[in-house]
Amino acid sequence: MKPSEFLAQERFDRMYITSTEIAQRLNVTRPAIHFRRKAGLLPNAITVHGNQLSIWERDEIEPFIRQWEDQIQAKHKKATGNK
């Protein structure tokens, strides 16, 4: 990769997050992400290649990811009996 390509990729990675990255971070499926988006629980994504790739601006979606993360942790604690 050329230095200029590396810098462009680095800027992209700082500005945007993909559904795959969100799925890995939260340990959820990509369909779960798209379900939440369609239900209005996530902001609309930027789609590429006829919805094959969904990306969001990190700053815009981060509060939604943190809220979902908190919900997942609370559900896990309840299921395991931890408080």
Sine and cosine of phi, psi and omega as CSV:
sin_phi,cos_phi,sin_psi,cos_psi,sin_omega,cos_omega
0.00,0.00,0.73,-0.69,0.03,-1.00
-0.94,0.35,0.46,-0.89,0.02,-1.00
-0.81,0.58,-0.65,0.76,0.00,-1.00
-0.92,0.40,-0.57,0.82,0.05,-1.00
-0.93,0.37,-0.62,0.78,0.03,-1.00
-0.89,0.46,-0.70,0.71,-0.01,-1.00
-0.91,0.42,-0.64,0.77,0.03,-1.00
-0.89,0.45,-0.68,0.73,0.02,-1.00
-0.90,0.43,-0.65,0.76,0.02,-1.00
-0.89,0.46,-0.69,0.72,0.05,-1.00
-0.89,0.46,-0.69,0.73,0.02,-1.00
-0.86,0.50,-0.74,0.68,-0.03,-1.00
-0.88,0.47,-0.55,0.84,0.04,-1.00
-0.96,0.29,-0.55,0.84,-0.10,-0.99
-1.00,0.02,-0.51,0.86,-0.17,-0.99
-0.80,-0.60,0.41,-0.91,0.09,-1.00
-0.72,-0.70,0.63,-0.78,-0.02,-1.00
-0.99,-0.11,0.27,-0.96,0.06,-1.00
-0.88,0.47,-0.55,0.83,0.03,-1.00
-0.90,0.44,-0.68,0.73,0.03,-1.00
-0.90,0.43,-0.66,0.75,0.02,-1.00
-0.90,0.44,-0.70,0.72,0.00,-1.00
-0.86,0.51,-0.69,0.72,0.00,-1.00
-0.91,0.41,-0.68,0.73,-0.02,-1.00
-0.89,0.46,-0.66,0.75,-0.07,-1.00
-0.99,-0.11,-0.10,0.99,-0.07,-1.00
0.85,0.53,0.75,0.66,0.05,-1.00
-0.81,-0.58,0.15,-0.99,0.00,-1.00
-1.00,0.01,0.38,-0.92,0.09,-1.00
-0.88,0.47,-0.65,0.76,0.08,-1.00
-0.86,0.52,-0.55,0.83,0.05,-1.00
-0.90,0.45,-0.62,0.78,0.03,-1.00
-0.90,0.43,-0.72,0.69,-0.03,-1.00
-0.93,0.37,-0.55,0.84,0.08,-1.00
-0.88,0.47,-0.72,0.70,0.00,-1.00
-0.91,0.42,-0.60,0.80,0.05,-1.00
-0.90,0.44,-0.73,0.69,-0.01,-1.00
-0.91,0.40,-0.48,0.88,0.02,-1.00
-0.99,0.15,-0.05,1.00,0.01,-1.00
0.99,0.11,0.21,0.98,-0.01,-1.00
-1.00,-0.01,-0.15,0.99,0.10,-0.99
-0.73,-0.69,0.47,-0.88,0.06,-1.00
-0.93,0.37,0.33,-0.94,0.04,-1.00
-0.89,0.45,0.58,-0.82,-0.02,-1.00
-1.00,-0.07,0.29,-0.96,0.23,-0.97
-1.00,0.05,0.84,-0.55,-0.04,-1.00
-0.95,-0.31,0.54,-0.84,-0.03,-1.00
-0.75,-0.66,0.55,-0.84,0.05,-1.00
0.83,0.56,0.80,0.60,0.07,-1.00
0.86,0.51,0.72,0.69,0.04,-1.00
0.96,0.29,0.20,0.98,0.05,-1.00
-0.96,0.27,-0.43,0.90,0.01,-1.00
-0.76,-0.65,0.79,-0.62,0.05,-1.00
-0.88,-0.48,0.76,-0.65,0.05,-1.00
-0.73,-0.68,0.43,-0.90,0.04,-1.00
-0.75,-0.66,0.40,-0.92,0.19,-0.98
-0.96,0.29,0.79,-0.61,-0.07,-1.00
-0.82,0.58,-0.72,0.69,-0.05,-1.00
-0.88,0.48,-0.56,0.83,-0.03,-1.00
-0.97,0.26,-0.64,0.77,-0.12,-0.99
-1.00,-0.05,-0.29,0.96,-0.08,-1.00
-0.81,0.58,-0.70,0.72,0.03,-1.00
-0.87,0.49,-0.58,0.82,0.02,-1.00
-0.93,0.36,-0.64,0.77,0.03,-1.00
-0.90,0.43,-0.72,0.70,0.00,-1.00
-0.88,0.47,-0.65,0.76,0.03,-1.00
-0.89,0.45,-0.70,0.71,0.01,-1.00
-0.90,0.44,-0.67,0.75,0.04,-1.00
-0.85,0.53,-0.70,0.71,0.03,-1.00
-0.88,0.47,-0.65,0.76,0.02,-1.00
-0.90,0.44,-0.66,0.75,0.01,-1.00
-0.90,0.43,-0.70,0.71,0.00,-1.00
-0.90,0.44,-0.65,0.76,0.01,-1.00
-0.91,0.42,-0.66,0.75,0.02,-1.00
-0.90,0.44,-0.65,0.76,0.01,-1.00
-0.91,0.42,-0.69,0.72,0.02,-1.00
-0.88,0.47,-0.66,0.75,0.02,-1.00
-0.90,0.44,-0.66,0.75,-0.02,-1.00
-0.93,0.37,-0.53,0.85,-0.03,-1.00
-1.00,-0.09,-0.10,1.00,0.02,-1.00
0.99,0.13,0.11,0.99,0.05,-1.00
-0.99,0.11,0.53,-0.85,0.03,-1.00
-0.91,-0.41,0.00,0.00,0.00,0.00
